[in-house]
Amino acid sequence: TPRNIGLSVIEAGYLANHPTSRHYAMLGAQDNGAQTRVGETVWEMIMLGDGGGVAFHPTTTQDVIGQWTTNVWNVRPERGAGQVALPQSGANTSSFYSGVDAIGQRVALGTDRVLLSDNTTIRGTLGTWSILPVGAGLAAIPAAGAAAGAGVPGLGPVHTVKFASNNVIVALYQRGVVQYVQTGGTWTSTTVLPIPAGFVPTDIAPIPSTNPVSFYLTTATQASIPNPAGGANIIDTCFYFDAGTSALVATLLDSQLTNPVGGGNELDPASSVVVDQPPGPNTTVYAGTATGVWRGVRTAGAPITHAWTPMINGTPDTVVQDLAIWTDPATPGAPRLLRAALQSRGVWEVDLAAPSE
């Protein structure tokens, strides 16, 4: 179903769902700022200019945060500094656009390091943020905004961060995946996956209820990994990281399209990935690619395999930039909405609890 009145040509890059309202949503749009859906046919632009990652504060849900570009973020409604430049190592060492996530009363985002707001509101100044560690402990950000702490050496800018739970954050850097874990009052970090050569990572999705955390990783390239059965490397655009074995497994999403001219797999860059949320099964994953949304089902046992089916269902033929699932697990039979941000075609949604024919 299109949710696009006034958005039909907006290049929606990032999506956020309101924690409790299935209607209210927010998007970050290339050159069209951050916008919220405030009516059946009305989207309101609340932040001008560029628009990257967006999020609602989980408890004070009238507060929203949105990226302008690189390390500059906006908070609305404003109180004190409405726009802040968060620490980075140097000029433009952050991704031009990057993701943000929220859980409990926490908000996390990345520049070239991971920052955490643990306050009941995200309004205010830089003093509300802390830098998550490369080792142990937290680094407070100076009120003047001077750089403090550091990113993970050699991993480059942060592309996105995702909460696996209230006390576990998975961060996708340009050249590696880092897991941050809070035990008691102490945060520690572990680089769980250096990004192999040839990967251009785009998104990451942790699996709920896994410890250590398994996750999906998508790429914009036909990246290859060794074939565990021997022979030629396996080429793919969506991979599953099995934390139990520390193995990177190809899901074979890329093999769903066959090149009709030259043979082999057609390149179908994957831009986004999300795992189904309770009461849905965490063995179901949705990937956004240049050909639309794909639904994958992961098998149990070894070897791990995935069965993929397309979920085009009337959506325009364009790139799926981001995916987000809204769910209300406290209400039996409530809708479970999968929303897709489409390049130059706005926002679409489908109810996973009662899919249309």
Rosetta silent file (secondary structure, phi, psi, omega in degrees, C-alpha in Angstrom):
SEQUENCE: TPRNIGLSVIEAGYLANHPTSRHYAMLGAQDNGAQTRVGETVWEMIMLGDGGGVAFHPTTTQDVIGQWTTNVWNVRPERGAGQVALPQSGANTSSFYSGVDAIGQRVALGTDRVLLSDNTTIRGTLGTWSILPVGAGLAAIPAAGAAAGAGVPGLGPVHTVKFASNNVIVALYQRGVVQYVQTGGTWTSTTVLPIPAGFVPTDIAPIPSTNPVSFYLTTATQASIPNPAGGANIIDTCFYFDAGTSALVATLLDSQLTNPVGGGNELDPASSVVVDQPPGPNTTVYAGTATGVWRGVRTAGAPITHAWTPMINGTPDTVVQDLAIWTDPATPGAPRLLRAALQSRGVWEVDLAAPSE
SCORE:     score description
SCORE:     0.000 S_00000001
   1 L     0.000  126.544  177.365    0.000    0.000    0.000 S_00000001
   2 E   -73.300  138.313  173.509    1.477    3.385   -0.917 S_00000001
   3 L  -118.675   60.960 -158.780    1.741    5.935    1.887 S_00000001
   4 L  -126.471    9.161  178.781    2.781    8.597   -0.564 S_00000001
   5 L   -57.539  118.719 -176.671    0.386   11.529   -0.856 S_00000001
   6 L    85.638   -0.957 -176.174    2.852   14.358   -1.324 S_00000001
   7 L  -123.691    9.851 -165.643    5.777   11.922   -1.466 S_00000001
   8 L   -59.267  -25.754  179.325    5.470   10.277   -4.866 S_00000001
   9 L  -119.423   13.179  179.850    8.914   11.356   -6.066 S_00000001
  10 L   -73.472  134.712  177.716   10.698   11.776   -2.726 S_00000001
  11 L   -86.916   85.834 -176.713   13.956    9.825   -2.463 S_00000001
  12 E   -77.870  120.425 -176.508   13.309    8.229    0.917 S_00000001
  13 E  -107.085  -30.220 -176.877   16.544    6.828    2.307 S_00000001
  14 E  -135.963  144.797 -178.478   15.875    6.106    5.998 S_00000001
  15 E  -126.061  146.965  170.249   12.758    5.075    7.928 S_00000001
  16 E  -142.023  136.906  176.745   11.714    5.150   11.587 S_00000001
  17 E   -99.485  143.406  174.137    8.477    3.915   13.149 S_00000001
  18 L   -64.159  143.171 -176.194    6.862    5.545   16.170 S_00000001
  19 L   -60.767  -31.048 -175.002    7.191    3.268   19.232 S_00000001
  20 L  -123.653  -26.349 -177.544    3.433    3.000   19.848 S_00000001
  21 L   -93.163  124.761  179.055    1.504    4.551   16.947 S_00000001
  22 L   -76.074  -12.660 -179.100    1.178    2.431   13.828 S_00000001
  23 L   -88.662  -42.865 -170.837    0.295    5.563   11.848 S_00000001
  24 L   -76.768  129.084 -179.388    3.072    7.960   12.834 S_00000001
  25 E  -147.123  169.205 -176.483    6.353    7.469   10.978 S_00000001
  26 E  -142.095  146.402  177.522    9.418    9.454    9.967 S_00000001
  27 E  -137.131  151.637  170.646   11.748    9.443    6.992 S_00000001
  28 E  -107.475  129.064 -170.860   15.079   10.938    6.014 S_00000001
  29 E  -126.913  137.323  176.146   15.159   12.047    2.377 S_00000001
  30 L   -56.738  119.861  177.712   17.934   13.047    0.010 S_00000001
  31 L    64.061    4.813  179.615   17.796   16.871   -0.345 S_00000001
  32 L  -129.059   26.593  169.701   14.344   16.899    1.295 S_00000001
  33 L    61.402 -153.122  176.712   15.268   16.776    4.949 S_00000001
  34 E  -110.260  136.584 -176.088   13.388   14.791    7.573 S_00000001
  35 E  -132.787  145.892  176.692    9.617   14.407    7.321 S_00000001
  36 E  -118.226  145.859  178.700    6.954   12.932    9.603 S_00000001
  37 E   -87.631  106.823 -173.462    3.630   11.411    8.610 S_00000001
  38 E  -109.527   -0.872  178.528    1.109   13.490   10.535 S_00000001
  39 E  -160.321  169.355 -179.557   -2.088   12.675    8.645 S_00000001
  40 L   -58.004  -33.554 -177.632   -3.546   10.184    6.204 S_00000001
  41 L  -124.437   17.314 -173.680   -2.508   12.456    3.338 S_00000001
  42 E  -129.094  126.343  166.673   -0.004   14.781    5.025 S_00000001
  43 E  -113.402  134.843 -178.150    3.754   14.557    5.552 S_00000001
  44 E  -109.431  127.035  175.965    5.353   17.480    7.385 S_00000001
  45 E   -79.890  115.806 -175.922    8.943   18.565    6.711 S_00000001
  46 E  -107.972  -13.712  175.726   10.432   19.162   10.163 S_00000001
  47 E  -138.397  128.657 -174.603   14.124   19.392    9.221 S_00000001
  48 L   -90.603  171.144  176.130   15.342   21.108    6.064 S_00000001
  49 L    84.083 -143.283  176.714   18.249   20.337    3.748 S_00000001
  50 L   -74.205  163.018  179.249   19.677   16.849    3.506 S_00000001
  51 L  -144.295  115.966  176.274   18.171   13.988    5.457 S_00000001
  52 L  -107.340 -131.425 -177.050   19.944   10.860    6.718 S_00000001
  53 L   -62.359  147.248 -177.453   19.171    8.577    9.641 S_00000001
  54 E  -138.300  153.625  177.523   16.079    9.301   11.758 S_00000001
  55 E  -160.820  148.833  166.794   14.609    8.060   15.057 S_00000001
  56 E   -90.347  143.146  170.873   11.902    8.735   17.632 S_00000001
  57 L   -68.198  135.914 -172.983   12.984    8.852   21.256 S_00000001
  58 L   -65.498  -29.230 -176.469   11.518    5.663   22.787 S_00000001
  59 L  -109.448  -45.145  173.889    9.973    7.318   25.882 S_00000001
  60 L   -96.175   78.667 -167.357    9.586   11.029   25.075 S_00000001
  61 L   -73.140   -5.003  171.413    8.217   10.246   21.651 S_00000001
  62 L   -75.816  -13.001  178.729    7.534   13.885   20.805 S_00000001
  63 L   -92.592  129.152  177.666   11.328   14.179   20.512 S_00000001
  64 E  -128.746  154.389  178.461   12.867   13.124   17.215 S_00000001
  65 E  -128.494  141.702 -179.947   16.424   13.113   15.924 S_00000001
  66 E  -147.955  142.767  179.493   17.581   13.298   12.319 S_00000001
  67 E   -81.535  140.025  167.382   20.891   13.526   10.538 S_00000001
  68 E   -85.722  -79.084  169.024   21.703   16.431    8.256 S_00000001
  69 E  -148.975  159.600  177.360   25.021   15.115    6.898 S_00000001
  70 L    45.412 -115.398 -174.899   28.172   13.490    8.356 S_00000001
  71 L   -99.558   12.688 -177.284   28.418   14.314   12.089 S_00000001
  72 E  -101.813  122.241 -176.810   25.712   17.024   12.182 S_00000001
  73 E  -125.354  149.421  178.496   22.390   15.997   13.752 S_00000001
  74 E  -112.885  148.025  173.452   19.133   17.861   14.459 S_00000001
  75 E  -123.580  134.291  175.100   16.705   17.449   17.331 S_00000001
  76 E  -132.850  141.818   -6.981   13.052   18.543   17.183 S_00000001
  77 L   -65.332  154.252 -176.551   11.357   20.114   19.046 S_00000001
  78 L   -77.755  144.395  167.898   14.366   22.285   19.787 S_00000001
  79 L  -149.019  117.138 -172.485   15.548   23.092   23.285 S_00000001
  80 L    73.926 -126.073 -179.099   18.911   24.772   23.556 S_00000001
  81 L   -81.457  109.230  179.370   21.028   23.630   20.621 S_00000001
  82 L   -76.371  -27.866  177.724   18.674   22.265   17.981 S_00000001
  83 E  -124.901  129.556 -176.853   21.539   21.264   15.682 S_00000001
  84 E  -130.869  146.492  173.287   24.751   19.782   17.039 S_00000001
  85 E  -101.091  112.988 -177.198   28.038   18.592   15.540 S_00000001
  86 L   -85.876  156.261 -172.392   29.042   15.383   17.286 S_00000001
  87 L   -60.963  140.162  169.822   32.709   14.376   17.681 S_00000001
  88 L  -145.128  166.751 -172.621   34.634   12.828   14.810 S_00000001
  89 L   -70.890  -33.073 -178.605   38.364   12.377   14.204 S_00000001
  90 L  -161.518 -173.817 -179.686   38.658   14.972   11.441 S_00000001
  91 L   -65.020  127.095  174.644   36.746   16.777    8.736 S_00000001
  92 L    58.650   35.957  173.466   34.296   14.449    6.945 S_00000001
  93 L   -90.691    2.111  173.380   35.508   11.280    8.663 S_00000001
  94 L   -97.751  158.603  173.451   31.861   10.281    9.205 S_00000001
  95 L   -63.106  144.934  179.073   29.631    8.686    6.568 S_00000001
  96 L   -56.927  -45.354  170.152   27.699   11.291    4.557 S_00000001
  97 L  -124.182  146.486  177.241   24.520    9.488    5.691 S_00000001
  98 L  -154.542  162.185 -174.670   24.317    6.933    8.495 S_00000001
  99 L   -88.919  162.694  178.523   21.737    5.136   10.593 S_00000001
 100 E  -138.179  150.404 -179.251   20.512    5.712   14.155 S_00000001
 101 E  -139.970  160.108 -176.539   18.622    3.378   16.498 S_00000001
 102 E  -144.078  146.352  177.002   16.641    3.637   19.752 S_00000001
 103 E  -159.441  149.376  178.955   15.476    1.299   22.499 S_00000001
 104 L    57.470 -115.493  170.110   14.246    1.723   26.094 S_00000001
 105 L  -117.329   17.950 -173.545   15.338    5.298   26.817 S_00000001
 106 E  -104.108  144.465  173.226   18.534    4.919   24.778 S_00000001
 107 E  -130.048  132.568  179.374   19.529    6.382   21.417 S_00000001
 108 E  -128.990  144.143  176.787   22.720    5.338   19.594 S_00000001
 109 E  -150.536  174.854 -178.427   24.336    6.647   16.415 S_00000001
 110 E  -132.260  143.744  166.924   27.706    6.704   14.743 S_00000001
 111 L  -109.947 -102.084  162.839   30.190    9.221   13.374 S_00000001
 112 L  -110.842   16.700  169.606   33.578    7.502   13.179 S_00000001
 113 L  -148.843  172.444 -178.558   32.837    6.163   16.633 S_00000001
 114 E  -101.393  131.439 -179.272   29.592    5.095   18.370 S_00000001
 115 E  -116.984  146.153 -175.581   27.780    7.595   20.595 S_00000001
 116 E  -129.768  130.419  168.605   25.078    6.860   23.158 S_00000001
 117 E  -105.681  121.734 -176.473   22.431    9.075   24.735 S_00000001
 118 L  -114.258   31.056 -176.867   21.133    7.494   27.914 S_00000001
 119 L  -102.420  166.080  177.691   18.789   10.308   28.912 S_00000001
 120 L   -78.546   -2.641  174.410   15.025   10.479   29.098 S_00000001
 121 L  -148.398  151.623  177.290   15.153   13.099   26.338 S_00000001
 122 L  -101.139    3.948  175.325   17.470   13.745   23.394 S_00000001
 123 L   -73.404  159.626  174.963   16.962   17.499   23.520 S_00000001
 124 L   116.746 -150.195 -171.455   19.752   19.677   24.765 S_00000001
 125 L  -110.342 -175.517 -179.315   23.468   19.953   24.146 S_00000001
 126 H   -61.935  -19.380 -178.419   26.384   17.663   23.458 S_00000001
 127 H   -64.516  -12.234  179.804   26.648   16.920   27.153 S_00000001
 128 H   -82.893   -2.099 -174.930   23.819   14.372   26.822 S_00000001
 129 E  -112.828  149.359  172.444   26.015   12.015   24.759 S_00000001
 130 E  -126.975  155.117  178.570   28.783    9.596   25.670 S_00000001
 131 E   -97.439  126.743  176.425   31.281    7.815   23.440 S_00000001
 132 L   -73.050  151.840 -165.533   31.247    4.033   23.592 S_00000001
 133 L   -83.842  157.930  162.154   34.670    2.564   24.175 S_00000001
 134 L   -80.797  -37.367  174.882   37.260    0.872   22.079 S_00000001
 135 L  -108.444 -118.735 -178.579   38.229   -0.812   25.339 S_00000001
 136 L  -111.222  156.581  176.030   36.346   -0.431   28.627 S_00000001
 137 L    88.563  164.766  178.619   34.550    2.538   30.124 S_00000001
 138 L  -108.664  148.615  176.405   32.697    5.506   28.690 S_00000001
 139 E  -110.819  122.791  177.440   34.192    8.788   27.514 S_00000001
 140 E   -74.436  145.618  178.361   32.233   11.940   28.271 S_00000001
 141 L   -88.449  126.738  177.929   31.985   14.483   25.472 S_00000001
 142 L   -58.840  144.031 -177.964   33.355   17.911   26.434 S_00000001
 143 L   -59.169  -29.518  179.947   30.679   20.587   26.513 S_00000001
 144 L   -75.157   -8.930  176.752   32.638   22.601   23.940 S_00000001
 145 L    87.029   11.084  178.214   32.290   19.739   21.477 S_00000001
 146 L   -66.496  151.830 -179.177   36.006   18.958   21.160 S_00000001
 147 L   -62.651  139.251  177.980   36.860   15.502   19.923 S_00000001
 148 L  -143.231  150.689 -178.295   37.184   12.919   22.674 S_00000001
 149 L    67.866 -161.573 -178.529   37.807    9.210   22.611 S_00000001
 150 L  -160.745  160.528  171.868   38.320    7.511   19.289 S_00000001
 151 L   -78.706 -171.848  178.379   36.764    5.210   16.790 S_00000001
 152 L   -84.689  119.432 -174.161   38.013    1.689   16.187 S_00000001
 153 L   -55.199  131.644  174.924   41.393    2.010   14.464 S_00000001
 154 L    84.583   -4.326 -176.047   41.351    0.994   10.832 S_00000001
 155 L   -98.515  -10.993  175.592   37.592    0.478   10.511 S_00000001
 156 L    77.502 -159.269 -177.346   36.649    3.878    9.088 S_00000001
 157 L   -74.589  159.640  176.229   33.250    5.591    9.468 S_00000001
 158 E   -85.191  127.889  175.804   30.143    4.047   10.998 S_00000001
 159 E   -84.125  -43.220  178.756   27.446    3.174    8.447 S_00000001
 160 E  -164.284  161.477  175.006   24.727    2.267   10.953 S_00000001
 161 E  -128.870  146.989  178.551   24.100    0.999   14.488 S_00000001
 162 E  -138.658  134.894  172.237   21.445   -1.438   15.706 S_00000001
 163 E   -78.564  124.925  170.028   20.375   -2.447   19.208 S_00000001
 164 E   -86.128  -27.289  172.882   20.296   -6.226   19.601 S_00000001
 165 E  -161.267 -177.579 -178.079   18.961   -5.641   23.125 S_00000001
 166 L   -61.798  -27.013 -174.283   18.985   -2.831   25.655 S_00000001
 167 L  -114.763   11.193 -179.851   22.579   -3.667   26.585 S_00000001
 168 E  -134.353  126.685  177.719   23.997   -4.844   23.250 S_00000001
 169 E  -121.366  134.515  173.888   24.735   -2.672   20.205 S_00000001
 170 E  -109.938  123.528 -176.999   25.978   -3.944   16.850 S_00000001
 171 E  -114.306  128.876  176.375   27.785   -1.289   14.799 S_00000001
 172 E   -97.286  105.748  172.249   28.523   -1.595   11.093 S_00000001
 173 E   -87.987  170.098  179.621   31.707    0.280   10.257 S_00000001
 174 L   -60.716  -33.427 -174.853   33.000    0.604    6.718 S_00000001
 175 L  -126.768   23.420  177.029   35.535   -2.143    7.317 S_00000001
 176 E   177.698  161.070  176.366   34.212   -4.142   10.235 S_00000001
 177 E  -111.596  125.817 -178.005   31.380   -5.088   12.589 S_00000001
 178 E  -117.407  133.758  176.204   31.842   -4.219   16.270 S_00000001
 179 E  -106.129  125.986  177.702   29.687   -5.511   19.122 S_00000001
 180 E  -106.863  128.658 -176.443   29.324   -3.313   22.216 S_00000001
 181 E  -127.897  132.117  175.488   28.122   -5.049   25.399 S_00000001
 182 E  -100.937  122.468  175.469   27.215   -3.482   28.741 S_00000001
 183 E  -122.387  115.147 -171.173   27.856   -5.636   31.809 S_00000001
 184 L    65.562 -125.960  177.988   26.916   -3.891   35.033 S_00000001
 185 L  -101.816   11.595 -173.212   27.990   -0.301   34.471 S_00000001
 186 E  -113.892  132.152  172.877   30.803   -1.146   32.036 S_00000001
 187 E   -98.670  138.589  172.027   30.725   -1.194   28.238 S_00000001
 188 E  -130.525  159.150 -177.531   33.234   -3.280   26.296 S_00000001
 189 E  -128.910  147.720  177.728   33.733   -3.699   22.562 S_00000001
 190 E  -140.209  128.879  172.908   34.758   -6.582   20.317 S_00000001
 191 E   -79.548  106.406 -173.527   35.390   -6.555   16.589 S_00000001
 192 E   -90.527  -18.427 -178.921   33.429   -9.675   15.655 S_00000001
 193 E  -154.389  105.975  167.118   33.863   -9.457   11.879 S_00000001
 194 E   -67.004  134.006 -179.275   36.462   -7.611    9.816 S_00000001
 195 L   -69.924  122.572 -178.744   34.740   -6.767    6.515 S_00000001
 196 L   -64.829  155.929  176.713   36.381   -8.913    3.804 S_00000001
 197 L   -58.807  142.019 -179.862   37.959   -7.267    0.772 S_00000001
 198 L    94.026  -12.180  178.071   35.472   -6.621   -2.021 S_00000001
 199 L   -85.329  136.330  167.054   32.564   -5.907    0.322 S_00000001
 200 L  -117.738   88.823 -171.018   30.780   -2.546    0.155 S_00000001
 201 E   -67.890  143.762 -178.543   28.574   -2.906    3.274 S_00000001
 202 E  -121.853  -36.363 -176.177   25.184   -1.217    3.303 S_00000001
 203 E  -158.295  164.190  179.361   23.154   -2.476    6.283 S_00000001
 204 E  -143.420  146.812 -179.669   23.096   -4.884    9.206 S_00000001
 205 E  -140.545  107.849  177.394   20.265   -6.589   11.104 S_00000001
 206 E   -70.083  151.140  178.068   20.870   -8.423   14.417 S_00000001
 207 L   -87.754  122.675  178.003   18.823  -11.534   15.184 S_00000001
 208 L   -59.950  147.439  172.869   16.605  -11.046   18.257 S_00000001
 209 L    64.971   29.884  171.758   17.175  -13.407   21.180 S_00000001
 210 L  -116.367  138.121  179.983   20.636  -14.589   20.112 S_00000001
 211 L  -148.889  112.911    0.029   23.629  -14.403   22.443 S_00000001
 212 L   -63.504  169.036 -168.110   26.266  -13.910   21.188 S_00000001
 213 L   -84.155  122.449  168.225   24.549  -11.912   18.476 S_00000001
 214 L   -89.775  158.393 -176.227   24.112  -13.342   14.991 S_00000001
 215 E  -158.778  165.178  172.129   23.223  -10.909   12.224 S_00000001
 216 E  -103.433  147.078 -179.712   22.621  -10.281    8.528 S_00000001
 217 E  -133.886  126.517  178.422   24.929   -8.122    6.440 S_00000001
 218 E  -109.075  156.293 -178.978   24.073   -6.694    3.005 S_00000001
 219 E  -136.335  157.408  177.552   26.409   -5.331    0.349 S_00000001
 220 E   -91.362    0.866 -177.987   26.198   -3.212   -2.785 S_00000001
 221 E  -125.024  163.370  171.591   28.616   -5.506   -4.595 S_00000001
 222 E   -81.677   86.384 -177.043   28.788   -9.140   -5.582 S_00000001
 223 E   -85.108  155.709 -176.547   31.118  -10.014   -2.737 S_00000001
 224 E  -125.327  147.914  173.869   32.676  -13.449   -2.401 S_00000001
 225 E  -132.545  158.463  178.849   33.548  -15.752    0.476 S_00000001
 226 L   -60.035  145.173  177.172   35.264  -19.146    0.479 S_00000001
 227 L   -83.680  117.759 -177.894   33.053  -22.114   -0.297 S_00000001
 228 L   -63.171  -20.225  178.442   33.009  -24.400    2.783 S_00000001
 229 L   -88.825   -0.287 -177.359   32.482  -27.354    0.432 S_00000001
 230 L    90.974  172.484 -179.493   35.550  -26.393   -1.581 S_00000001
 231 L    86.669 -157.243 -175.448   35.756  -25.189   -5.165 S_00000001
 232 L   -65.319  150.717  176.061   34.992  -21.690   -6.407 S_00000001
 233 L   -59.817  155.464  177.167   34.131  -18.900   -3.979 S_00000001
 234 E   -94.744  129.998 -179.058   30.457  -18.136   -3.322 S_00000001
 235 E  -103.109  134.890 -177.923   29.248  -14.764   -4.617 S_00000001
 236 E  -159.195  171.871  174.513   26.392  -12.974   -2.859 S_00000001
 237 E  -122.574   -2.282  177.003   24.924   -9.628   -1.712 S_00000001
 238 E  -139.704  126.102 -175.595   23.373  -10.801    1.586 S_00000001
 239 E  -126.077  150.878  176.597   25.262  -12.782    4.210 S_00000001
 240 E  -111.362  125.618  175.928   24.369  -14.368    7.551 S_00000001
 241 E   -98.123  114.264  179.216   26.920  -14.220   10.388 S_00000001
 242 E   -90.047  104.418 -175.310   26.489  -17.223   12.683 S_00000001
 243 L   -65.150  -26.897 -179.689   27.883  -16.058   16.025 S_00000001
 244 L   -64.566  -33.101 -179.062   27.960  -19.601   17.364 S_00000001
 245 L  -114.875   -2.434 -175.263   30.566  -20.638   14.813 S_00000001
 246 L    56.617   31.144 -177.774   31.871  -17.156   13.810 S_00000001
 247 E  -103.311  139.074  173.206   31.126  -18.198   10.216 S_00000001
 248 E   -94.798  120.869 -173.446   29.942  -15.908    7.430 S_00000001
 249 E  -114.246  130.326  174.879   27.312  -17.764    5.397 S_00000001
 250 E   -73.765  132.669  178.552   26.058  -16.781    1.945 S_00000001
 251 L   -88.659   -9.930 -179.586   22.255  -16.653    1.814 S_00000001
 252 L    67.091   26.912  173.304   22.265  -16.916   -2.009 S_00000001
 253 L   -60.197  -41.401 -175.520   20.023  -13.879   -2.405 S_00000001
 254 H   -65.538  -24.619 -178.429   22.084  -12.770   -5.386 S_00000001
 255 H   -79.546    0.088  178.660   21.495  -16.065   -7.207 S_00000001
 256 H   -70.712  -21.994  179.390   17.745  -15.363   -7.412 S_00000001
 257 L  -111.176  128.229  178.940   18.355  -13.343  -10.600 S_00000001
 258 E  -106.047  131.354  177.885   19.985  -14.974  -13.621 S_00000001
 259 L   -67.064  115.741 -175.493   21.731  -12.884  -16.252 S_00000001
 260 L   -73.991  -12.261 -176.213   19.787  -13.656  -19.440 S_00000001
 261 L  -102.085  -58.079 -173.440   22.679  -12.625  -21.682 S_00000001
 262 L   -97.587    0.167 -174.098   25.966  -13.682  -20.198 S_00000001
 263 L    75.902  175.618 -178.405   24.850  -16.381  -17.778 S_00000001
 264 L    75.881 -170.149 -176.150   25.701  -16.364  -14.100 S_00000001
 265 E   -88.017  136.804  172.941   24.072  -14.154  -11.486 S_00000001
 266 L   -77.690  137.985  178.399   22.703  -10.726  -12.294 S_00000001
 267 L   -68.240  124.189  177.591   23.963   -8.052   -9.906 S_00000001
 268 L  -130.027   81.383 -174.374   21.131   -7.053   -7.554 S_00000001
 269 L   -53.966  135.876  178.541   22.698   -4.661   -5.008 S_00000001
 270 E  -101.458  126.039 -176.890   21.208   -5.011   -1.532 S_00000001
 271 E  -103.835  -21.858 -171.605   20.666   -1.751    0.357 S_00000001
 272 E  -153.432  156.978  179.075   18.758   -2.819    3.459 S_00000001
 273 E  -155.412  143.003  178.126   17.866   -5.772    5.649 S_00000001
 274 E  -148.222  144.155  178.205   15.573   -6.358    8.637 S_00000001
 275 E   -98.078  141.243  179.501   14.642   -9.432   10.694 S_00000001
 276 L   -57.116  147.374 -176.065   11.008  -10.137   11.546 S_00000001
 277 L  -107.717  151.740  177.485    9.976   -9.009   15.022 S_00000001
 278 L   -55.258  138.885   10.228    7.921  -10.877   17.650 S_00000001
 279 L   -84.392    9.539  174.680    5.347  -12.308   17.352 S_00000001
 280 L   -72.760  162.678 -178.007    6.847  -13.016   13.922 S_00000001
 281 L   -79.729  139.968  178.507    9.616  -15.630   13.627 S_00000001
 282 L   -79.994    6.476  172.821   13.229  -14.496   13.872 S_00000001
 283 L   -91.080    0.509  178.518   14.024  -17.012   11.129 S_00000001
 284 E  -106.566  131.781 -177.631   12.364  -14.686    8.595 S_00000001
 285 E  -129.498  146.133  177.694   14.409  -11.881    7.034 S_00000001
 286 E  -120.305  129.977 -179.325   13.485   -9.159    4.544 S_00000001
 287 E  -119.414  137.606  176.030   16.066   -7.678    2.183 S_00000001
 288 E  -103.401  126.521 -176.243   15.702   -4.551    0.067 S_00000001
 289 E  -130.833 -174.359  177.578   17.485   -4.637   -3.291 S_00000001
 290 L   -68.685  -16.409 -179.977   17.481   -2.907   -6.668 S_00000001
 291 L  -106.791    7.754  177.232   14.632   -5.217   -7.730 S_00000001
 292 E   120.241 -159.851 -178.620   12.411   -4.746   -4.671 S_00000001
 293 E   -94.026  136.140  175.511   11.765   -6.545   -1.380 S_00000001
 294 E  -120.941  141.187  178.584   12.723  -10.202   -0.930 S_00000001
 295 E  -108.335  124.696  178.691   11.565  -12.506    1.885 S_00000001
 296 E  -116.711  143.433  176.685   13.997  -15.121    3.151 S_00000001
 297 E  -120.295  123.391 -176.870   13.380  -18.030    5.532 S_00000001
 298 E   -90.410  134.952  178.025   16.368  -19.479    7.371 S_00000001
 299 L   -85.620  155.727  174.323   16.569  -23.192    8.054 S_00000001
 300 L   -87.502  162.127  176.595   17.711  -24.645   11.360 S_00000001
 301 L    81.546 -171.456 -177.444   20.683  -26.968   11.663 S_00000001
 302 L  -120.753  141.227   -4.145   23.669  -27.356    9.390 S_00000001
 303 L   -76.248  152.610  177.110   24.256  -26.355    6.745 S_00000001
 304 L   -73.474  128.481  178.147   22.327  -23.092    7.183 S_00000001
 305 L  -129.809  165.925  178.292   20.271  -22.304    4.076 S_00000001
 306 E  -134.255  136.480  174.235   17.759  -19.637    3.018 S_00000001
 307 E  -107.003  120.152 -174.556   14.693  -19.882    0.780 S_00000001
 308 E  -106.869  139.286  172.640   13.956  -16.553   -0.963 S_00000001
 309 E  -135.544  144.232  179.552   10.707  -15.332   -2.528 S_00000001
 310 E   -73.760  147.184  175.069    9.988  -11.904   -4.055 S_00000001
 311 L  -123.803   57.497 -178.146    7.579   -9.512   -2.288 S_00000001
 312 L   -74.223  -59.897  168.258    6.979   -7.087   -5.145 S_00000001
 313 L    48.075   44.801  173.868    3.165   -7.074   -4.827 S_00000001
 314 L    93.100   -1.086  178.818    2.522   -3.895   -6.801 S_00000001
 315 L   -75.311  154.421  179.336    5.456   -1.776   -5.653 S_00000001
 316 L   -63.753  158.736 -179.880    7.253    0.383   -8.234 S_00000001
 317 L   -84.294   85.248 -178.678   10.330   -0.945   -9.997 S_00000001
 318 L  -156.155  173.238 -175.053   12.991    0.908   -8.027 S_00000001
 319 L   -72.574  136.508  173.533   15.638    0.474   -5.319 S_00000001
 320 E   -91.066  109.454 -174.579   14.533   -0.304   -1.754 S_00000001
 321 E   -83.028  -33.609 -176.916   16.712    1.976    0.372 S_00000001
 322 E  -153.139  154.306  177.763   15.497    1.042    3.867 S_00000001
 323 E  -133.611  144.356  177.126   13.151   -1.348    5.664 S_00000001
 324 E  -150.314  144.081 -179.479   11.509   -1.093    9.098 S_00000001
 325 E  -115.147  128.189  172.084    8.938   -3.209   10.955 S_00000001
 326 E  -103.209  132.520  179.871    6.330   -1.762   13.327 S_00000001
 327 L  -145.463  154.292  177.033    4.793   -4.209   15.754 S_00000001
 328 L  -127.864   82.664 -174.735    2.705   -4.190   18.931 S_00000001
 329 L   -65.463  -14.967 -179.021    3.470   -7.514   20.639 S_00000001
 330 L   -78.866  -13.165 -176.091    1.249   -6.606   23.625 S_00000001
 331 L  -117.216  107.362  179.929   -1.910   -6.706   21.489 S_00000001
 332 L   -58.499  136.014  178.056   -2.846  -10.096   19.976 S_00000001
 333 L    79.493    3.471  179.775   -3.786   -9.836   16.315 S_00000001
 334 L   -67.292  152.698  175.982   -2.361   -6.323   15.943 S_00000001
 335 L   -59.234  150.760  173.406   -0.938   -5.386   12.540 S_00000001
 336 L  -126.198   99.321 -166.121    2.750   -6.029   11.948 S_00000001
 337 E   -96.120  121.030  170.599    3.725   -3.455    9.350 S_00000001
 338 E   -94.496  119.473  179.966    6.742   -3.824    7.081 S_00000001
 339 E  -110.403  142.438 -179.033    7.572   -0.412    5.617 S_00000001
 340 E  -125.298  129.873  173.544    9.884    0.180    2.668 S_00000001
 341 E   -94.381  119.659 -174.242   11.588    3.436    1.704 S_00000001
 342 E  -106.979  141.429  177.958   11.920    3.511   -2.083 S_00000001
 343 L   -64.908  117.337  176.699   14.328    5.557   -4.146 S_00000001
 344 L    64.738   15.085  178.934   12.317    8.379   -5.769 S_00000001
 345 L  -136.849   17.068  170.955    9.007    6.619   -4.990 S_00000001
 346 E    74.360 -148.447 -171.571    8.310    7.418   -1.343 S_00000001
 347 E  -119.134  137.281  178.328    7.134    4.989    1.348 S_00000001
 348 E  -129.607  158.331  179.322    5.110    1.759    1.030 S_00000001
 349 E  -146.013  158.080  174.443    3.852   -0.733    3.607 S_00000001
 350 E  -143.192  143.720  178.528    2.354   -4.223    3.943 S_00000001
 351 E   -87.878  110.494 -179.251    0.741   -5.922    6.953 S_00000001
 352 L   -71.507  -21.149  179.252    2.732   -9.072    7.655 S_00000001
 353 L   -77.966  -24.057  179.669    0.052  -10.270   10.075 S_00000001
 354 L  -145.223   66.207 -174.863   -2.620  -10.265    7.365 S_00000001
 355 L   -60.420  143.101  178.234   -0.815  -10.135    4.000 S_00000001
 356 L   -71.174  157.638 -179.671   -2.871   -9.222    0.982 S_00000001
 357 L   -71.207    0.000    0.000   -3.504  -11.797   -1.710 S_00000001
